[in-house]
Amino acid sequence: MNILLSTSSGEPIYMQIVRQMRGSILQGELLPGTPLPSIRQLAKDLQISVITTKRAYNELEQEGLIDSMVGKGSFVAGGNQEFIREQRIRMLEDKLRELLEECRSIPVSVDELIEWIRLLENEGGHEE
């Protein structure tokens, strides 16, 4: 797992960890049951406080994205697939909003955009 932290972003360190781990889980990069680094190991790897990593793991656990078991560690949760699906749909909605804003600035009509999507779908989603 590769987590990049920025001290100049203005976003708290624990939230940077949460955001990046959440993204990896929701995008399927971290599969259910995948063991996560221990809180101490992640703190050491990132050269940050154990309290900061604990706060990030607690946040992810409250969201239902990870499960922590005393003596065994923390793992990507596998039980709440509907929640993960809803989160991924929300991420897709955000991307669609960005796409629509870009279309307005070009300008490209929604009908043209839908036609492009259909063409790409017919190609298997890959550009040639």
N, CA, C and O atoms as CSV, one atom per row, in Angstrom:
chain,resi,resn,atom,element,x,y,z
A,1,MET,N,N,0.856,-1.175,0.000
A,1,MET,CA,C,0.000,0.000,0.000
A,1,MET,C,C,0.897,1.232,0.000
A,1,MET,O,O,1.815,1.354,0.811
A,2,ASN,N,N,0.614,2.129,-0.917
A,2,ASN,CA,C,1.446,3.316,-1.082
A,2,ASN,C,C,0.623,4.551,-0.704
A,2,ASN,O,O,-0.298,4.937,-1.424
A,3,ILE,N,N,0.961,5.160,0.421
A,3,ILE,CA,C,0.266,6.356,0.883
A,3,ILE,C,C,1.231,7.523,0.800
A,3,ILE,O,O,2.342,7.469,1.329
A,4,LEU,N,N,0.791,8.580,0.128
A,4,LEU,CA,C,1.611,9.782,-0.010
A,4,LEU,C,C,0.995,10.887,0.832
A,4,LEU,O,O,-0.194,11.183,0.717
A,5,LEU,N,N,1.811,11.489,1.673
A,5,LEU,CA,C,1.339,12.550,2.554
A,5,LEU,C,C,1.933,13.890,2.144
A,5,LEU,O,O,3.074,13.977,1.692
A,6,SER,N,N,1.129,14.925,2.314
A,6,SER,CA,C,1.578,16.281,2.027
A,6,SER,C,C,1.366,17.138,3.267
A,6,SER,O,O,0.262,17.206,3.806
A,7,THR,N,N,2.424,17.783,3.706
A,7,THR,CA,C,2.301,18.669,4.863
A,7,THR,C,C,1.826,20.057,4.454
A,7,THR,O,O,1.490,20.880,5.306
A,8,SER,N,N,1.799,20.316,3.145
A,8,SER,CA,C,1.411,21.644,2.682
A,8,SER,C,C,-0.012,21.699,2.120
A,8,SER,O,O,-0.456,22.756,1.672
A,9,SER,N,N,-0.728,20.575,2.139
A,9,SER,CA,C,-2.049,20.540,1.504
A,9,SER,C,C,-3.141,21.208,2.340
A,9,SER,O,O,-4.179,21.592,1.800
A,10,GLY,N,N,-2.925,21.351,3.637
A,10,GLY,CA,C,-3.963,21.910,4.498
A,10,GLY,C,C,-4.918,20.839,5.010
A,10,GLY,O,O,-5.655,21.081,5.965
A,11,GLU,N,N,-4.917,19.669,4.395
A,11,GLU,CA,C,-5.752,18.555,4.847
A,11,GLU,C,C,-5.016,17.830,5.975
A,11,GLU,O,O,-3.826,17.541,5.843
A,12,PRO,N,N,-5.705,17.530,7.083
A,12,PRO,CA,C,-5.038,16.819,8.183
A,12,PRO,C,C,-4.446,15.485,7.702
A,12,PRO,O,O,-4.997,14.829,6.819
A,13,ILE,N,N,-3.324,15.106,8.297
A,13,ILE,CA,C,-2.611,13.887,7.903
A,13,ILE,C,C,-3.530,12.668,8.005
A,13,ILE,O,O,-3.552,11.836,7.098
A,14,TYR,N,N,-4.289,12.554,9.104
A,14,TYR,CA,C,-5.138,11.374,9.265
A,14,TYR,C,C,-6.189,11.304,8.153
A,14,TYR,O,O,-6.545,10.213,7.709
A,15,MET,N,N,-6.689,12.468,7.699
A,15,MET,CA,C,-7.684,12.477,6.627
A,15,MET,C,C,-7.058,12.109,5.286
A,15,MET,O,O,-7.719,11.507,4.439
A,16,GLN,N,N,-5.795,12.462,5.085
A,16,GLN,CA,C,-5.099,12.048,3.861
A,16,GLN,C,C,-4.996,10.525,3.818
A,16,GLN,O,O,-5.182,9.911,2.767
A,17,ILE,N,N,-4.696,9.922,4.974
A,17,ILE,CA,C,-4.615,8.461,5.056
A,17,ILE,C,C,-5.989,7.852,4.790
A,17,ILE,O,O,-6.115,6.914,4.004
A,18,VAL,N,N,-7.018,8.390,5.448
A,18,VAL,CA,C,-8.380,7.886,5.279
A,18,VAL,C,C,-8.795,7.981,3.808
A,18,VAL,O,O,-9.296,7.010,3.240
A,19,ARG,N,N,-8.589,9.131,3.202
A,19,ARG,CA,C,-8.996,9.353,1.815
A,19,ARG,C,C,-8.323,8.368,0.864
A,19,ARG,O,O,-8.972,7.796,-0.012
A,20,GLN,N,N,-7.016,8.176,1.042
A,20,GLN,CA,C,-6.281,7.290,0.142
A,20,GLN,C,C,-6.638,5.818,0.364
A,20,GLN,O,O,-6.763,5.058,-0.596
A,21,MET,N,N,-6.801,5.418,1.626
A,21,MET,CA,C,-7.174,4.029,1.903
A,21,MET,C,C,-8.615,3.770,1.453
A,21,MET,O,O,-8.909,2.716,0.889
A,22,ARG,N,N,-9.503,4.720,1.698
A,22,ARG,CA,C,-10.898,4.597,1.253
A,22,ARG,C,C,-10.936,4.413,-0.261
A,22,ARG,O,O,-11.634,3.539,-0.774
A,23,GLY,N,N,-10.172,5.255,-0.973
A,23,GLY,CA,C,-10.123,5.156,-2.427
A,23,GLY,C,C,-9.630,3.793,-2.895
A,23,GLY,O,O,-10.190,3.215,-3.827
A,24,SER,N,N,-8.596,3.283,-2.260
A,24,SER,CA,C,-8.058,1.966,-2.640
A,24,SER,C,C,-9.071,0.858,-2.395
A,24,SER,O,O,-9.166,-0.085,-3.180
A,25,ILE,N,N,-9.825,0.969,-1.312
A,25,ILE,CA,C,-10.843,-0.038,-0.998
A,25,ILE,C,C,-12.001,0.069,-1.979
A,25,ILE,O,O,-12.437,-0.939,-2.536
A,26,LEU,N,N,-12.502,1.277,-2.194
A,26,LEU,CA,C,-13.673,1.466,-3.050
A,26,LEU,C,C,-13.378,1.151,-4.511
A,26,LEU,O,O,-14.271,0.730,-5.247
A,27,GLN,N,N,-12.137,1.351,-4.933
A,27,GLN,CA,C,-11.767,1.062,-6.316
A,27,GLN,C,C,-11.360,-0.398,-6.514
A,27,GLN,O,O,-11.013,-0.806,-7.622
A,28,GLY,N,N,-11.404,-1.177,-5.437
A,28,GLY,CA,C,-11.095,-2.591,-5.543
A,28,GLY,C,C,-9.618,-2.920,-5.551
A,28,GLY,O,O,-9.240,-4.060,-5.820
A,29,GLU,N,N,-8.780,-1.944,-5.260
A,29,GLU,CA,C,-7.339,-2.205,-5.196
A,29,GLU,C,C,-7.005,-3.004,-3.943
A,29,GLU,O,O,-6.083,-3.820,-3.947
A,30,LEU,N,N,-7.761,-2.766,-2.866
A,30,LEU,CA,C,-7.627,-3.545,-1.632
A,30,LEU,C,C,-8.893,-4.377,-1.490
A,30,LEU,O,O,-9.976,-3.837,-1.268
A,31,LEU,N,N,-8.757,-5.675,-1.616
A,31,LEU,CA,C,-9.899,-6.578,-1.611
A,31,LEU,C,C,-10.309,-6.949,-0.187
A,31,LEU,O,O,-9.493,-6.876,0.732
A,32,PRO,N,N,-11.575,-7.349,0.001
A,32,PRO,CA,C,-12.022,-7.785,1.320
A,32,PRO,C,C,-11.108,-8.866,1.886
A,32,PRO,O,O,-10.710,-9.798,1.187
A,33,GLY,N,N,-10.789,-8.719,3.166
A,33,GLY,CA,C,-9.920,-9.676,3.837
A,33,GLY,C,C,-8.448,-9.333,3.764
A,33,GLY,O,O,-7.635,-9.953,4.449
A,34,THR,N,N,-8.087,-8.354,2.944
A,34,THR,CA,C,-6.678,-7.965,2.827
A,34,THR,C,C,-6.189,-7.404,4.157
A,34,THR,O,O,-6.796,-6.482,4.702
A,35,PRO,N,N,-5.093,-7.956,4.685
A,35,PRO,CA,C,-4.562,-7.403,5.938
A,35,PRO,C,C,-3.934,-6.037,5.688
A,35,PRO,O,O,-3.300,-5.808,4.658
A,36,LEU,N,N,-4.120,-5.140,6.641
A,36,LEU,CA,C,-3.528,-3.807,6.580
A,36,LEU,C,C,-2.322,-3.765,7.503
A,36,LEU,O,O,-2.223,-4.572,8.427
A,37,PRO,N,N,-1.406,-2.838,7.267
A,37,PRO,CA,C,-0.273,-2.710,8.192
A,37,PRO,C,C,-0.793,-2.386,9.598
A,37,PRO,O,O,-1.831,-1.742,9.757
A,38,SER,N,N,-0.064,-2.837,10.597
A,38,SER,CA,C,-0.464,-2.485,11.960
A,38,SER,C,C,-0.380,-0.966,12.120
A,38,SER,O,O,0.313,-0.285,11.364
A,39,ILE,N,N,-1.087,-0.461,13.101
A,39,ILE,CA,C,-1.079,0.979,13.360
A,39,ILE,C,C,0.350,1.459,13.592
A,39,ILE,O,O,0.760,2.496,13.071
A,40,ARG,N,N,1.097,0.699,14.374
A,40,ARG,CA,C,2.494,1.078,14.662
A,40,ARG,C,C,3.369,1.018,13.413
A,40,ARG,O,O,4.204,1.894,13.187
A,41,GLN,N,N,3.173,-0.019,12.607
A,41,GLN,CA,C,3.989,-0.164,11.398
A,41,GLN,C,C,3.697,0.958,10.402
A,41,GLN,O,O,4.618,1.512,9.802
A,42,LEU,N,N,2.412,1.294,10.224
A,42,LEU,CA,C,2.061,2.372,9.305
A,42,LEU,C,C,2.636,3.699,9.801
A,42,LEU,O,O,3.143,4.495,9.010
A,43,ALA,N,N,2.557,3.933,11.110
A,43,ALA,CA,C,3.121,5.163,11.674
A,43,ALA,C,C,4.623,5.231,11.408
A,43,ALA,O,O,5.158,6.279,11.045
A,44,LYS,N,N,5.286,4.102,11.593
A,44,LYS,CA,C,6.734,4.051,11.363
A,44,LYS,C,C,7.048,4.289,9.884
A,44,LYS,O,O,7.938,5.070,9.548
A,45,ASP,N,N,6.299,3.602,8.997
A,45,ASP,CA,C,6.539,3.734,7.553
A,45,ASP,C,C,6.329,5.161,7.069
A,45,ASP,O,O,7.075,5.653,6.223
A,46,LEU,N,N,5.299,5.832,7.615
A,46,LEU,CA,C,4.974,7.194,7.185
A,46,LEU,C,C,5.687,8.264,8.004
A,46,LEU,O,O,5.599,9.455,7.705
A,47,GLN,N,N,6.391,7.824,9.038
A,47,GLN,CA,C,7.116,8.715,9.954
A,47,GLN,C,C,6.167,9.743,10.579
A,47,GLN,O,O,6.419,10.948,10.575
A,48,ILE,N,N,5.063,9.208,11.117
A,48,ILE,CA,C,4.070,10.038,11.787
A,48,ILE,C,C,3.718,9.410,13.132
A,48,ILE,O,O,4.210,8.335,13.472
A,49,SER,N,N,2.880,10.076,13.876
A,49,SER,CA,C,2.474,9.618,15.198
A,49,SER,C,C,1.550,8.404,15.117
A,49,SER,O,O,0.734,8.289,14.203
A,50,VAL,N,N,1.690,7.509,16.081
A,50,VAL,CA,C,0.794,6.364,16.205
A,50,VAL,C,C,-0.636,6.854,16.430
A,50,VAL,O,O,-1.587,6.233,15.955
A,51,ILE,N,N,-0.788,7.949,17.143
A,51,ILE,CA,C,-2.117,8.519,17.403
A,51,ILE,C,C,-2.795,8.906,16.088
A,51,ILE,O,O,-3.999,8.707,15.924
A,52,THR,N,N,-2.030,9.450,15.164
A,52,THR,CA,C,-2.572,9.854,13.859
A,52,THR,C,C,-3.056,8.640,13.080
A,52,THR,O,O,-4.150,8.665,12.516
A,53,THR,N,N,-2.251,7.571,13.040
A,53,THR,CA,C,-2.672,6.374,12.295
A,53,THR,C,C,-3.851,5.705,12.984
A,53,THR,O,O,-4.738,5.178,12.312
A,54,LYS,N,N,-3.876,5.715,14.300
A,54,LYS,CA,C,-5.012,5.135,15.031
A,54,LYS,C,C,-6.296,5.897,14.695
A,54,LYS,O,O,-7.350,5.293,14.499
A,55,ARG,N,N,-6.201,7.199,14.632
A,55,ARG,CA,C,-7.376,8.026,14.294
A,55,ARG,C,C,-7.875,7.691,12.882
A,55,ARG,O,O,-9.082,7.609,12.653
A,56,ALA,N,N,-6.953,7.500,11.943
A,56,ALA,CA,C,-7.335,7.152,10.572
A,56,ALA,C,C,-8.025,5.784,10.540
A,56,ALA,O,O,-9.062,5.624,9.896
A,57,TYR,N,N,-7.450,4.806,11.230
A,57,TYR,CA,C,-8.043,3.469,11.249
A,57,TYR,C,C,-9.414,3.502,11.922
A,57,TYR,O,O,-10.339,2.827,11.468
A,58,ASN,N,N,-9.556,4.277,12.997
A,58,ASN,CA,C,-10.853,4.392,13.670
A,58,ASN,C,C,-11.905,4.961,12.723
A,58,ASN,O,O,-13.041,4.487,12.696
A,59,GLU,N,N,-11.531,5.965,11.955
A,59,GLU,CA,C,-12.445,6.585,10.986
A,59,GLU,C,C,-12.880,5.563,9.934
A,59,GLU,O,O,-14.064,5.475,9.607
A,60,LEU,N,N,-11.936,4.800,9.411
A,60,LEU,CA,C,-12.245,3.789,8.398
A,60,LEU,C,C,-13.118,2.670,8.982
A,60,LEU,O,O,-13.982,2.119,8.300
A,61,GLU,N,N,-12.875,2.352,10.246
A,61,GLU,CA,C,-13.686,1.322,10.908
A,61,GLU,C,C,-15.118,1.821,11.115
A,61,GLU,O,O,-16.073,1.069,10.921
A,62,GLN,N,N,-15.266,3.088,11.508
A,62,GLN,CA,C,-16.609,3.661,11.686
A,62,GLN,C,C,-17.372,3.700,10.370
A,62,GLN,O,O,-18.597,3.578,10.366
A,63,GLU,N,N,-16.672,3.868,9.258
A,63,GLU,CA,C,-17.303,3.871,7.938
A,63,GLU,C,C,-17.642,2.458,7.470
A,63,GLU,O,O,-18.321,2.283,6.458
A,64,GLY,N,N,-17.171,1.455,8.200
A,64,GLY,CA,C,-17.443,0.073,7.815
A,64,GLY,C,C,-16.525,-0.455,6.736
A,64,GLY,O,O,-16.812,-1.484,6.124
A,65,LEU,N,N,-15.418,0.241,6.494
A,65,LEU,CA,C,-14.504,-0.173,5.432
A,65,LEU,C,C,-13.428,-1.134,5.912
A,65,LEU,O,O,-12.891,-1.914,5.125
A,66,ILE,N,N,-13.110,-1.079,7.205
A,66,ILE,CA,C,-12.133,-2.019,7.746
A,66,ILE,C,C,-12.667,-2.614,9.047
A,66,ILE,O,O,-13.509,-2.026,9.725
A,67,ASP,N,N,-12.155,-3.790,9.370
A,67,ASP,CA,C,-12.451,-4.456,10.638
A,67,ASP,C,C,-11.140,-4.618,11.378
A,67,ASP,O,O,-10.125,-4.992,10.790
A,68,SER,N,N,-11.166,-4.335,12.674
A,68,SER,CA,C,-9.975,-4.527,13.499
A,68,SER,C,C,-10.279,-5.564,14.566
A,68,SER,O,O,-11.326,-5.521,15.212
A,69,MET,N,N,-9.348,-6.502,14.745
A,69,MET,CA,C,-9.502,-7.542,15.745
A,69,MET,C,C,-8.291,-7.519,16.658
A,69,MET,O,O,-7.150,-7.587,16.201
A,70,VAL,N,N,-8.551,-7.421,17.954
A,70,VAL,CA,C,-7.469,-7.374,18.931
A,70,VAL,C,C,-6.591,-8.611,18.769
A,70,VAL,O,O,-7.085,-9.739,18.746
A,71,GLY,N,N,-5.306,-8.387,18.660
A,71,GLY,CA,C,-4.355,-9.475,18.534
A,71,GLY,C,C,-4.178,-10.003,17.119
A,71,GLY,O,O,-3.223,-10.734,16.853
A,72,LYS,N,N,-5.067,-9.654,16.217
A,72,LYS,CA,C,-4.973,-10.148,14.834
A,72,LYS,C,C,-4.666,-9.040,13.846
A,72,LYS,O,O,-4.056,-9.298,12.809
A,73,GLY,N,N,-5.078,-7.801,14.142
A,73,GLY,CA,C,-4.799,-6.686,13.257
A,73,GLY,C,C,-6.043,-6.148,12.576
A,73,GLY,O,O,-7.170,-6.426,12.985
A,74,SER,N,N,-5.815,-5.376,11.537
A,74,SER,CA,C,-6.901,-4.752,10.788
A,74,SER,C,C,-6.937,-5.305,9.375
A,74,SER,O,O,-5.901,-5.581,8.768
A,75,PHE,N,N,-8.165,-5.461,8.858
A,75,PHE,CA,C,-8.382,-6.054,7.553
A,75,PHE,C,C,-9.440,-5.258,6.804
A,75,PHE,O,O,-10.295,-4.615,7.411
A,76,VAL,N,N,-9.372,-5.308,5.478
A,76,VAL,CA,C,-10.419,-4.692,4.664
A,76,VAL,C,C,-11.708,-5.460,4.918
A,76,VAL,O,O,-11.739,-6.687,4.821
A,77,ALA,N,N,-12.765,-4.735,5.242
A,77,ALA,CA,C,-14.059,-5.364,5.521
A,77,ALA,C,C,-14.647,-5.921,4.238
A,77,ALA,O,O,-14.414,-5.387,3.153
A,78,GLY,N,N,-15.402,-6.985,4.367
A,78,GLY,CA,C,-15.997,-7.591,3.194
A,78,GLY,C,C,-17.502,-7.677,3.263
A,78,GLY,O,O,-18.155,-8.058,2.292
A,79,GLY,N,N,-18.059,-7.322,4.421
A,79,GLY,CA,C,-19.470,-7.564,4.626
A,79,GLY,C,C,-20.418,-6.563,4.007
A,79,GLY,O,O,-21.539,-6.930,3.654
A,80,ASN,N,N,-20.016,-5.312,3.861
A,80,ASN,CA,C,-20.974,-4.295,3.472
A,80,ASN,C,C,-20.793,-3.877,2.014
A,80,ASN,O,O,-20.400,-2.747,1.725
A,81,GLN,N,N,-21.086,-4.805,1.100
A,81,GLN,CA,C,-20.897,-4.536,-0.321
A,81,GLN,C,C,-21.841,-3.446,-0.833
A,81,GLN,O,O,-21.478,-2.701,-1.743
A,82,GLU,N,N,-23.039,-3.342,-0.265
A,82,GLU,CA,C,-23.988,-2.307,-0.687
A,82,GLU,C,C,-23.443,-0.916,-0.359
A,82,GLU,O,O,-23.575,0.014,-1.156
A,83,PHE,N,N,-22.830,-0.782,0.818
A,83,PHE,CA,C,-22.225,0.487,1.204
A,83,PHE,C,C,-21.103,0.850,0.234
A,83,PHE,O,O,-21.006,1.993,-0.212
A,84,ILE,N,N,-20.266,-0.119,-0.085
A,84,ILE,CA,C,-19.152,0.125,-1.004
A,84,ILE,C,C,-19.691,0.522,-2.377
A,84,ILE,O,O,-19.159,1.428,-3.017
A,85,ARG,N,N,-20.742,-0.154,-2.825
A,85,ARG,CA,C,-21.349,0.195,-4.110
A,85,ARG,C,C,-21.867,1.631,-4.089
A,85,ARG,O,O,-21.651,2.382,-5.040
A,86,GLU,N,N,-22.547,2.015,-3.015
A,86,GLU,CA,C,-23.076,3.382,-2.904
A,86,GLU,C,C,-21.954,4.411,-2.923
A,86,GLU,O,O,-22.084,5.461,-3.553
A,87,GLN,N,N,-20.862,4.117,-2.242
A,87,GLN,CA,C,-19.720,5.028,-2.231
A,87,GLN,C,C,-19.114,5.158,-3.620
A,87,GLN,O,O,-18.736,6.253,-4.035
A,88,ARG,N,N,-19.021,4.044,-4.341
A,88,ARG,CA,C,-18.472,4.092,-5.698
A,88,ARG,C,C,-19.393,4.875,-6.627
A,88,ARG,O,O,-18.920,5.599,-7.503
A,89,ILE,N,N,-20.705,4.735,-6.440
A,89,ILE,CA,C,-21.657,5.511,-7.254
A,89,ILE,C,C,-21.485,6.993,-6.965
A,89,ILE,O,O,-21.536,7.812,-7.882
A,90,ARG,N,N,-21.283,7.346,-5.703
A,90,ARG,CA,C,-21.056,8.750,-5.351
A,90,ARG,C,C,-19.800,9.296,-6.024
A,90,ARG,O,O,-19.786,10.431,-6.499
A,91,MET,N,N,-18.742,8.479,-6.063
A,91,MET,CA,C,-17.517,8.897,-6.733
A,91,MET,C,C,-17.772,9.084,-8.232
A,91,MET,O,O,-17.252,10.017,-8.844
A,92,LEU,N,N,-18.571,8.197,-8.814
A,92,LEU,CA,C,-18.920,8.296,-10.228
A,92,LEU,C,C,-19.720,9.568,-10.495
A,92,LEU,O,O,-19.494,10.246,-11.497
A,93,GLU,N,N,-20.654,9.891,-9.602
A,93,GLU,CA,C,-21.431,11.123,-9.755
A,93,GLU,C,C,-20.528,12.350,-9.760
A,93,GLU,O,O,-20.742,13.278,-10.541
A,94,ASP,N,N,-19.521,12.357,-8.893
A,94,ASP,CA,C,-18.585,13.482,-8.864
A,94,ASP,C,C,-17.833,13.598,-10.199
A,94,ASP,O,O,-17.647,14.699,-10.719
A,95,LYS,N,N,-17.408,12.461,-10.742
A,95,LYS,CA,C,-16.705,12.480,-12.027
A,95,LYS,C,C,-17.624,12.959,-13.146
A,95,LYS,O,O,-17.200,13.686,-14.044
A,96,LEU,N,N,-18.893,12.542,-13.080
A,96,LEU,CA,C,-19.852,12.988,-14.099
A,96,LEU,C,C,-20.077,14.498,-14.029
A,96,LEU,O,O,-20.195,15.161,-15.059
A,97,ARG,N,N,-20.135,15.037,-12.810
A,97,ARG,CA,C,-20.280,16.493,-12.658
A,97,ARG,C,C,-19.099,17.215,-13.310
A,97,ARG,O,O,-19.283,18.213,-14.007
A,98,GLU,N,N,-17.891,16.707,-13.078
A,98,GLU,CA,C,-16.702,17.304,-13.684
A,98,GLU,C,C,-16.770,17.214,-15.207
A,98,GLU,O,O,-16.432,18.168,-15.907
A,99,LEU,N,N,-17.204,16.074,-15.709
A,99,LEU,CA,C,-17.320,15.872,-17.145
A,99,LEU,C,C,-18.339,16.835,-17.750
A,99,LEU,O,O,-18.097,17.414,-18.809
A,100,LEU,N,N,-19.467,17.005,-17.083
A,100,LEU,CA,C,-20.483,17.931,-17.587
A,100,LEU,C,C,-19.990,19.374,-17.578
A,100,LEU,O,O,-20.295,20.137,-18.494
A,101,GLU,N,N,-19.240,19.749,-16.561
A,101,GLU,CA,C,-18.667,21.099,-16.533
A,101,GLU,C,C,-17.709,21.290,-17.701
A,101,GLU,O,O,-17.709,22.342,-18.341
A,102,GLU,N,N,-16.898,20.281,-17.980
A,102,GLU,CA,C,-15.963,20.359,-19.107
A,102,GLU,C,C,-16.729,20.456,-20.429
A,102,GLU,O,O,-16.348,21.220,-21.316
A,103,CYS,N,N,-17.806,19.682,-20.555
A,103,CYS,CA,C,-18.626,19.732,-21.776
A,103,CYS,C,C,-19.208,21.122,-21.980
A,103,CYS,O,O,-19.249,21.618,-23.106
A,104,ARG,N,N,-19.657,21.754,-20.902
A,104,ARG,CA,C,-20.221,23.107,-21.027
A,104,ARG,C,C,-19.164,24.104,-21.489
A,104,ARG,O,O,-19.479,25.047,-22.215
A,105,SER,N,N,-17.931,23.907,-21.080
A,105,SER,CA,C,-16.888,24.868,-21.417
A,105,SER,C,C,-16.406,24.727,-22.859
A,105,SER,O,O,-15.789,25.653,-23.387
A,106,ILE,N,N,-16.671,23.590,-23.510
A,106,ILE,CA,C,-16.138,23.377,-24.862
A,106,ILE,C,C,-16.917,24.124,-25.936
A,106,ILE,O,O,-16.203,24.793,-26.684
A,107,PRO,N,N,-18.135,24.155,-26.160
A,107,PRO,CA,C,-19.276,23.413,-25.610
A,107,PRO,C,C,-19.549,22.116,-26.381
A,107,PRO,O,O,-19.354,22.027,-27.593
A,108,VAL,N,N,-20.007,21.125,-25.626
A,108,VAL,CA,C,-20.460,19.847,-26.166
A,108,VAL,C,C,-21.815,19.578,-25.539
A,108,VAL,O,O,-21.971,19.686,-24.323
A,109,SER,N,N,-22.788,19.229,-26.355
A,109,SER,CA,C,-24.129,18.975,-25.818
A,109,SER,C,C,-24.172,17.626,-25.099
A,109,SER,O,O,-23.330,16.757,-25.327
A,110,VAL,N,N,-25.147,17.475,-24.246
A,110,VAL,CA,C,-25.345,16.210,-23.538
A,110,VAL,C,C,-25.629,15.098,-24.546
A,110,VAL,O,O,-25.168,13.970,-24.373
A,111,ASP,N,N,-26.383,15.411,-25.593
A,111,ASP,CA,C,-26.672,14.409,-26.627
A,111,ASP,C,C,-25.382,13.917,-27.299
A,111,ASP,O,O,-25.215,12.722,-27.544
A,112,GLU,N,N,-24.472,14.860,-27.593
A,112,GLU,CA,C,-23.184,14.466,-28.186
A,112,GLU,C,C,-22.401,13.588,-27.220
A,112,GLU,O,O,-21.810,12.584,-27.618
A,113,LEU,N,N,-22.401,13.968,-25.972
A,113,LEU,CA,C,-21.682,13.200,-24.959
A,113,LEU,C,C,-22.240,11.780,-24.860
A,113,LEU,O,O,-21.482,10.812,-24.804
A,114,ILE,N,N,-23.558,11.664,-24.838
A,114,ILE,CA,C,-24.190,10.340,-24.768
A,114,ILE,C,C,-23.819,9.512,-25.993
A,114,ILE,O,O,-23.561,8.314,-25.884
A,115,GLU,N,N,-23.795,10.148,-27.146
A,115,GLU,CA,C,-23.408,9.432,-28.375
A,115,GLU,C,C,-21.964,8.927,-28.270
A,115,GLU,O,O,-21.680,7.795,-28.661
A,116,TRP,N,N,-21.059,9.745,-27.751
A,116,TRP,CA,C,-19.670,9.320,-27.569
A,116,TRP,C,C,-19.580,8.139,-26.611
A,116,TRP,O,O,-18.822,7.197,-26.840
A,117,ILE,N,N,-20.355,8.201,-25.546
A,117,ILE,CA,C,-20.358,7.100,-24.575
A,117,ILE,C,C,-20.822,5.813,-25.253
A,117,ILE,O,O,-20.235,4.751,-25.046
A,118,ARG,N,N,-21.876,5.910,-26.060
A,118,ARG,CA,C,-22.379,4.728,-26.775
A,118,ARG,C,C,-21.326,4.182,-27.736
A,118,ARG,O,O,-21.144,2.968,-27.831
A,119,LEU,N,N,-20.637,5.066,-28.443
A,119,LEU,CA,C,-19.582,4.622,-29.358
A,119,LEU,C,C,-18.465,3.908,-28.605
A,119,LEU,O,O,-17.993,2.854,-29.032
A,120,LEU,N,N,-18.049,4.485,-27.487
A,120,LEU,CA,C,-16.995,3.855,-26.691
A,120,LEU,C,C,-17.447,2.516,-26.125
A,120,LEU,O,O,-16.670,1.563,-26.074
A,121,GLU,N,N,-18.699,2.447,-25.702
A,121,GLU,CA,C,-19.247,1.193,-25.187
A,121,GLU,C,C,-19.220,0.120,-26.266
A,121,GLU,O,O,-18.873,-1.029,-25.994
A,122,ASN,N,N,-19.585,0.491,-27.487
A,122,ASN,CA,C,-19.586,-0.462,-28.598
A,122,ASN,C,C,-18.185,-0.923,-28.960
A,122,ASN,O,O,-18.003,-2.017,-29.494
A,123,GLU,N,N,-17.195,-0.087,-28.668
A,123,GLU,CA,C,-15.793,-0.449,-28.916
A,123,GLU,C,C,-15.235,-1.284,-27.766
A,123,GLU,O,O,-14.083,-1.714,-27.817
A,124,GLY,N,N,-16.026,-1.511,-26.749
A,124,GLY,CA,C,-15.539,-2.230,-25.583
A,124,GLY,C,C,-14.916,-1.308,-24.558
A,124,GLY,O,O,-14.235,-1.758,-23.636
A,125,GLY,N,N,-15.153,-0.005,-24.721
A,125,GLY,CA,C,-14.636,0.953,-23.762
A,125,GLY,C,C,-13.202,1.344,-23.970
A,125,GLY,O,O,-12.625,2.053,-23.145
A,126,HIS,N,N,-12.606,0.893,-25.070
A,126,HIS,CA,C,-11.198,1.216,-25.331
A,126,HIS,C,C,-11.088,2.083,-26.568
A,126,HIS,O,O,-11.786,1.876,-27.560
A,127,GLU,N,N,-10.190,3.065,-26.486
A,127,GLU,CA,C,-9.934,3.886,-27.662
A,127,GLU,C,C,-9.003,3.109,-28.592
A,127,GLU,O,O,-8.165,2.322,-28.152
A,128,GLU,N,N,-9.174,3.353,-29.869
A,128,GLU,CA,C,-8.302,2.679,-30.832
A,128,GLU,C,C,-7.280,3.619,-31.392
A,128,GLU,O,O,-6.461,3.219,-32.220
